[in-house]
């Protein structure tokens, strides 16, 4: 079978492997890539695929791997350290760039390359997974319900475990504080600067603000000027988050960072198949206009990593088939608010 013009970088990571499995189920033969030859070879042999070993900073090897590829699906986080090199290479080789980040800095940095991407005839779409496809689609859906909305709140709760990669990204940002968008600008705020209950299905759950990717992406999708993002949190978690406002400097030191990362690396890679099958996520969103009118909606999706593997491959398939818009795009900007409903096990409802 002819090789699919798709490069999956970081394919042997927890989420990268799930994405590779989904790609193979579609009959694709992507080229796999990453830094660890042993892990890469094991995965490639399992699926009968070709692979290439390189670090993202090895520019010539990166460019060579992208030659003839329509799409790069980048799964090698933390993305703040790798996305610039990848986008630079994609602009040179005219390869569409997709990744699975949730990092605000990556979204904002990618957006600054909009005109370059248009000239190159490619699409830049970070955040093709759990971060931020469902919440971005929720934002776009609510904008349609209340076109003059000036405030957007997005919240989620999940039954499931985090992978090592997600945990490592969180460790790196643990001392950075929070973020929200106010009057169109992203501003720094304390951790858990707002704590409130939101309805998730039949019950209300306590949530605290976090710097979720939609602080960036939802603005590009909706132009709503004030955006806050929340995650479910126990009272003990909220207390810990607020404590971080006072010891953030300590949490950011190399000693603490190395200690926390070492603990994360001792954990198993992520939830097992049964845990993914039993897990799920629920999203809540609300918009308000200057008159005080409000529209709200909820959404239930599969477990986060299952969702990421499904949505990332779905978007990659669209691009491979020529369905894309050039420049910087969020999922809903390119494919509409109903994109998330193409994922099995997803349902959206008005509240």
Buried (B, 14 or more C-beta within 10 A) or exposed (E): EEEBBBBBBBBBBBBBBBBBBBBBEEEBBBBBBBBEBEBBBEBBEEBEBEBBBBEBEBBEBBBBBBEEBBBBBBBBBBBBBBBBBBBBBBBBBBBBBBBBBBBBBBBBBBBEBBEBBBEBEBBBBBBBBBBBBBBBBBBBBBBEBBEEBBBBBBBBBBEBBBBBBBBBBBBBBBBBBBBBBEEEEBEEBBBBBBBEEBBBEEEEBBBBBBBBBBBBBBBBBBEBBBBBBBBBBEEEBBEEBBEBBEEBEEBBEEEBBEEBBEEBEEEEEBBEEEBBEEBBBBBBBBBBBEEEEBBBBBBBBBBBBBBBBBBBBBBBBBBBEEEBBBBBBBBBBBBBBEBBBBBEEBEBEEE
